[in-house]
Structure formats: structure tokens, C-alpha cells
Amino acid sequence: MARPRAEASAAGAKNGEYVKDLMRSGRFDGFLPLVLAAMLLGGLALVPRPVAAAVTEGVTRLALVAESSAHNGGPVLAGIDMGLAPGWKTYWRKPGDSGIAPRFDWSASENVAGVELLWPAPSRFDDPGDITFGYKNHVLWPVRVVPEDPALPVTLRLDMQYGICSDICVPREAALELMLPAMPPDWQLTETASAEQLDAALARVPVPPADPDILDVSWRDDVAPTLEVRLKECGADCTPPALIAEGPRNVWFSAPRVTREGDSVVYVMEVEVLSPAMLDGKELTFTLSGPDTALSIRKKM
């Protein structure tokens, strides 16, 4: 089903903002030639896109899935399932030195009171002069959906903008739609083939640790503003997880240098900020991601 002209124009406006974000930052050089070509050809802003529960374009397959084929008025666990050709990757909400985070727009959905998208812990990719965080080959983002009226169907409509990279980087967009009929509150819902995968993806979403003091954060007296983050109780048999820092808008954290000191892992990262005092009293989020680790820790500076 093609988009009407008015919807295509609205999509073009959103895509223009996405392109502006790409152009504002010097860290997305891999995307710029392709973005400029798309602007010249009108490819991102003017071409109506088909809307379906699943779409395949080039090296990417995208699908809206849910744990059940209907809803009975309660919260629904849905998801965005992305498959990529071997060697291709997409990005986390903080992509690192290059790339750009995906954007998810649910505003055209019907009978939806709330949507919460969750981010599975990403992998760290070390390339020459470039460290990024994201997902290679496959990712499933869990999405918690709350129906507005329990007696009516839920229609999820997603307008998604994202980037994918291999030897080259390509900006993409997709429109997805999934309808879940309404069933009586006492109706026993039947699980879909995606239910088990959604549970596994939920288990990879970072959560707070039992002891938030396993992480110490302090400023280092270096030439440039530098943070030192110390992960305690990670001995010789512990593989240091990747660490990703997030803070206020317009503050950028480098990918950390990692060393060991006894049973601790020390992460040192430079911070691009006008003054470290700008972060006084601000809360930073640190994500620890590894094969057996998915933790999120908030620290006030």
C-alpha cells in the first residue's frame, strides 16, 4: 500500500531532520556521500514507501512482530526484528565514533496509549581509528505496548530511520504496520513463533545491578576533561565488558581505553564538554555489555 502524497510530504520533513542531524556532526562522514546523493535524487524524502508487517530491501529485512496474534486488553510485548546480510551492522542509541542511532516514530499508531522501546545490550566494534556500538547480522528490539481501549484492535505503525554499515555506510528508512485484533479479557492468547525470541531479547536489555557501587566514577586531572570509571570485582576469569557512557545533550564521550588493576577493570575516556563543571550534579548512565553482562548504572557527578 503506497503512502498518499500528504503522508509522503510529512515523511519528507522528518527525513530532512534526519539528514540535518547527519550533516551537523563530523562523526558521520561515512554516511555523508550517500546522504547527499539521496538528497539530490529525492530518494529519502519523496519516494512513497510500502507499508507492511515485514519488508526486505537490499541487505536488510525488517519485521514488526508480537508475542501473540491478538490482545486481550493488557500490555502487549511486540518487537522490531532486523536481519542483516553477513558482515553488516546497525547502531545502538549511542553509536560511538561514527554511525547514527536509529529513530522510531509510532505517532501514526491507533488505539495505543503508550509505547516503550527497549535496547538490547550492544556489541563493541573496533575498526582502525573508529570504535562503534551496535548489532551485527541481527537484532530484535523489544517494544512494550499498552492498548488505549481494551475492546478495540491495536494497530502499530512504525516509521523507522536507521543506518547500516559494512565497507560502506547506507542510510535507510522503512514503514511497518501490524494489527492485533481485540479479544475478551479472559481469552487465552496463543503465543507466536516470535515469543521465545522476544523473551531472549528482553533478557539482553541492561538492568540495574544489585549493588550499584560496583562502579566508581571520577574525574582525572589530565590535559583534556577525562573520566575514569572503575569496575570492581572483575578478576582474571572475568572478561571485561564493553562500557558505554551517556550524558546530557551536546556532551560526547570517547570510546574508553581499558586496563586492569588487580581485580578491577579501569576505563578511561575523554569527554568533549565546554567545562567539567557543566556536568556537576548531572546524572550519567553507564552501560556494561558482554556475553554474560547487561547492566545499566546511573551515577550523579
C-alpha positions as CSV (number, residue, x, y, z in Angstrom):
1,M,0.0,0.0,0.0
2,A,1.6,3.3,-1.1
3,R,1.6,6.4,1.0
4,P,-0.8,9.2,0.0
5,R,1.0,12.4,-1.2
6,A,0.4,14.2,2.1
7,E,1.9,11.4,4.1
8,A,4.9,11.3,1.8
9,S,5.4,15.1,2.3
10,A,5.3,14.6,6.1
11,A,7.8,11.8,5.8
12,G,10.0,14.0,3.8
13,A,10.0,16.6,6.5
14,K,11.1,14.0,9.1
15,N,13.7,12.7,6.7
16,G,15.0,16.3,6.3
17,E,15.6,16.5,10.1
18,Y,17.4,13.1,10.0
19,V,19.7,14.4,7.2
20,K,20.4,17.6,9.2
21,D,21.5,15.5,12.1
22,L,23.8,13.6,9.9
23,M,25.3,16.8,8.5
24,R,25.7,18.6,11.9
25,S,28.2,16.1,13.2
26,G,31.7,15.4,11.9
27,R,31.5,11.9,13.2
28,F,29.2,10.5,10.5
29,D,31.5,11.0,7.5
30,G,30.8,7.5,6.2
31,F,27.2,8.4,5.6
32,L,27.6,11.9,4.0
33,P,28.2,10.9,0.4
34,L,25.2,8.6,0.4
35,V,23.0,11.2,2.2
36,L,24.0,13.9,-0.3
37,A,23.2,11.5,-3.2
38,A,19.8,10.7,-1.6
39,M,19.0,14.4,-1.3
40,L,19.9,15.1,-4.9
41,L,17.8,12.2,-6.2
42,G,15.0,12.8,-3.7
43,G,15.2,9.2,-2.7
44,L,14.8,9.7,1.1
45,A,12.2,12.4,1.0
46,L,10.0,11.9,-2.0
47,V,9.5,8.2,-2.8
48,P,6.4,6.7,-1.2
49,R,7.2,3.5,0.7
50,P,5.1,0.4,1.0
51,V,3.6,-0.3,4.4
52,A,3.6,-4.0,5.6
53,A,4.4,-6.1,8.7
54,A,7.7,-7.1,7.1
55,V,9.8,-5.5,4.4
56,T,13.1,-6.6,2.7
57,E,15.3,-4.1,1.0
58,G,18.8,-5.0,-0.2
59,V,20.8,-6.4,2.7
60,T,18.1,-5.6,5.3
61,R,15.0,-7.5,6.4
62,L,12.7,-5.7,8.9
63,A,9.5,-7.0,10.6
64,L,7.1,-5.9,13.3
65,V,6.4,-9.0,15.5
66,A,4.4,-9.7,18.7
67,E,4.3,-12.4,21.3
68,S,0.7,-13.1,20.4
69,S,-1.5,-12.6,17.3
70,A,-4.1,-10.7,19.3
71,H,-4.5,-8.7,22.5
72,N,-6.9,-9.1,25.4
73,G,-6.7,-5.5,26.8
74,G,-3.5,-5.9,28.7
75,P,0.1,-4.8,27.8
76,V,1.5,-6.4,24.7
77,L,5.1,-7.4,24.1
78,A,6.0,-6.6,20.5
79,G,9.3,-6.1,18.7
80,I,11.2,-4.8,15.7
81,D,13.1,-7.7,14.1
82,M,16.0,-6.7,11.9
83,G,18.1,-9.2,9.9
84,L,21.2,-8.1,8.1
85,A,23.3,-9.8,5.5
86,P,26.6,-11.3,6.9
87,G,29.1,-8.6,7.8
88,W,26.6,-5.7,8.0
89,K,25.7,-3.9,11.2
90,T,23.4,-1.2,12.6
91,Y,23.8,1.0,15.6
92,W,22.8,1.4,19.2
93,R,21.3,4.6,20.7
94,K,24.8,5.8,21.3
95,P,26.7,4.7,18.2
96,G,30.2,5.7,19.2
97,D,32.8,7.4,16.9
98,S,30.7,7.0,13.8
99,G,27.3,5.9,12.6
100,I,23.9,7.2,13.7
101,A,21.3,5.9,16.1
102,P,18.0,4.7,14.6
103,R,14.8,6.7,15.1
104,F,11.4,5.2,15.8
105,D,8.2,7.1,15.2
106,W,5.0,5.5,16.4
107,S,2.8,8.5,16.1
108,A,0.5,7.1,13.4
109,S,-0.4,4.1,15.5
110,E,-4.1,3.6,16.5
111,N,-5.6,2.6,19.9
112,V,-2.2,2.8,21.6
113,A,-1.8,4.6,25.0
114,G,1.9,4.0,25.3
115,V,4.9,2.5,23.5
116,E,8.2,1.8,25.2
117,L,11.1,0.6,23.1
118,L,13.9,-1.3,24.9
119,W,17.5,-1.6,23.7
120,P,19.3,-4.9,24.0
121,A,23.0,-4.6,25.1
122,P,25.1,-3.9,22.0
123,S,28.5,-5.2,20.9
124,R,31.6,-3.1,20.6
125,F,33.2,-2.9,17.1
126,D,36.9,-1.9,16.9
127,D,37.9,-0.7,13.4
128,P,41.0,1.3,12.5
129,G,40.5,4.7,14.0
130,D,36.9,4.0,14.7
131,I,35.0,2.4,17.7
132,T,31.3,1.9,17.4
133,F,28.5,0.1,19.4
134,G,25.7,-1.7,17.7
135,Y,24.4,-5.0,16.3
136,K,25.8,-7.2,13.6
137,N,23.7,-9.6,11.4
138,H,20.6,-9.5,13.7
139,V,18.9,-7.5,16.4
140,L,15.4,-7.7,18.0
141,W,14.3,-4.6,19.8
142,P,11.5,-5.4,22.4
143,V,8.6,-3.0,22.5
144,R,6.1,-2.8,25.3
145,V,2.7,-1.6,24.0
146,V,-0.3,-0.5,26.2
147,P,-3.7,-0.5,24.4
148,E,-5.9,2.5,24.9
149,D,-9.3,0.8,24.6
150,P,-9.2,-2.9,25.5
151,A,-12.2,-3.6,23.3
152,L,-10.7,-2.3,20.1
153,P,-7.9,-3.6,17.8
154,V,-4.4,-2.2,18.2
155,T,-2.7,-1.0,15.0
156,L,1.1,-0.4,15.3
157,R,2.5,1.9,12.7
158,L,6.3,2.5,12.7
159,D,8.2,4.9,10.6
160,M,11.9,4.0,11.1
161,Q,15.1,5.7,10.0
162,Y,18.4,3.9,10.5
163,G,21.9,3.4,9.2
164,I,23.7,0.2,8.2
165,C,27.4,-0.3,7.6
166,S,29.8,-2.8,6.1
167,D,32.6,-1.5,3.8
168,I,30.2,1.4,3.1
169,C,27.5,3.0,5.1
170,V,23.9,3.4,3.9
171,P,21.0,5.5,5.4
172,R,17.7,3.6,5.2
173,E,14.1,4.1,6.2
174,A,11.1,1.7,6.4
175,A,7.4,1.9,7.2
176,L,5.9,-1.1,9.1
177,E,2.4,-1.9,10.2
178,L,1.0,-4.6,12.5
179,M,-2.7,-5.1,13.6
180,L,-3.6,-7.0,16.7
181,P,-7.4,-7.8,17.0
182,A,-9.1,-7.4,20.3
183,M,-10.2,-10.4,22.3
184,P,-12.2,-10.7,25.5
185,P,-10.2,-10.1,28.8
186,D,-10.4,-13.8,29.8
187,W,-9.3,-15.0,26.3
188,Q,-6.2,-17.3,26.4
189,L,-3.8,-15.8,23.9
190,T,-1.7,-18.1,21.8
191,E,2.0,-17.4,21.5
192,T,3.5,-16.7,18.1
193,A,6.8,-18.1,16.8
194,S,8.4,-14.8,17.9
195,A,7.5,-15.2,21.6
196,E,10.7,-17.1,22.5
197,Q,12.9,-14.7,20.6
198,L,11.3,-11.7,22.3
199,D,11.9,-13.2,25.7
200,A,15.6,-13.8,24.8
201,A,15.9,-10.2,23.6
202,L,14.3,-8.9,26.9
203,A,17.0,-10.8,28.8
204,R,19.6,-8.8,26.9
205,V,18.2,-5.4,27.9
206,P,20.6,-3.8,30.5
207,V,19.1,-3.6,34.1
208,P,20.5,-2.0,37.3
209,P,22.9,-4.3,39.3
210,A,22.1,-5.5,42.8
211,D,25.0,-3.3,44.0
212,P,25.4,0.0,42.1
213,D,28.7,0.6,43.9
214,I,30.4,-1.9,41.7
215,L,31.2,1.1,39.6
216,D,33.3,4.1,40.7
217,V,33.4,7.3,38.6
218,S,35.8,10.2,39.0
219,W,37.5,12.9,37.0
220,R,41.1,12.5,36.1
221,D,43.5,15.5,36.1
222,D,44.5,15.2,32.5
223,V,45.1,17.9,29.8
224,A,41.6,17.3,28.4
225,P,38.5,16.5,30.5
226,T,38.8,12.8,31.3
227,L,36.6,10.4,33.2
228,E,37.9,7.3,35.0
229,V,35.4,4.5,35.5
230,R,36.4,1.6,37.7
231,L,34.6,-1.7,37.6
232,K,35.2,-3.7,40.8
233,E,35.2,-7.4,41.4
234,C,36.2,-8.4,37.8
235,G,39.1,-10.9,38.4
236,A,41.3,-12.8,36.0
237,D,38.4,-15.1,35.0
238,C,36.2,-12.2,34.2
239,T,36.1,-10.8,30.6
240,P,35.9,-7.0,30.8
241,P,32.6,-5.9,29.4
242,A,32.3,-3.0,26.9
243,L,31.4,0.2,28.7
244,I,29.3,3.0,27.1
245,A,28.7,6.4,28.7
246,E,25.7,8.6,28.1
247,G,25.1,12.1,29.4
248,P,23.3,15.4,28.6
249,R,22.9,16.5,25.1
250,N,26.0,18.0,23.4
251,V,28.3,16.0,25.7
252,W,30.4,13.4,23.9
253,F,32.4,10.5,25.4
254,S,35.2,8.8,23.6
255,A,35.4,5.0,23.5
256,P,37.3,4.1,26.6
257,R,40.8,2.8,26.9
258,V,40.7,-0.4,29.1
259,T,43.3,-1.6,31.6
260,R,43.4,-3.9,34.6
261,E,44.4,-3.1,38.1
262,G,44.1,-6.2,40.3
263,D,40.5,-7.3,40.4
264,S,39.3,-4.1,38.9
265,V,38.9,-3.0,35.3
266,V,39.6,0.7,34.6
267,Y,38.0,2.5,31.7
268,V,39.4,6.0,30.8
269,M,37.6,8.2,28.4
270,E,37.9,11.7,27.1
271,V,34.8,14.0,27.4
272,E,34.0,16.7,24.9
273,V,32.4,19.4,27.1
274,L,32.9,23.1,27.5
275,S,33.8,22.7,31.1
276,P,33.6,19.7,33.5
277,A,31.6,21.9,35.8
278,M,28.7,21.7,33.3
279,L,28.3,18.1,34.5
280,D,28.2,18.9,38.2
281,G,25.0,17.4,39.7
282,K,24.1,15.8,36.4
283,E,23.4,12.1,36.1
284,L,25.4,9.9,33.7
285,T,24.3,6.5,32.5
286,F,26.9,3.7,32.1
287,T,26.0,0.5,30.2
288,L,28.1,-2.6,30.7
289,S,27.7,-5.1,27.8
290,G,29.3,-8.5,27.5
291,P,28.4,-12.1,26.6
292,D,27.1,-12.6,30.2
293,T,26.6,-9.0,31.2
294,A,23.9,-6.5,30.5
295,L,23.9,-3.8,33.2
296,S,22.8,-0.1,33.4
297,I,24.2,2.1,36.2
298,R,23.3,5.7,36.8
299,K,25.8,7.9,38.6
300,K,25.4,11.6,39.7
301,M,28.5,13.7,39.1
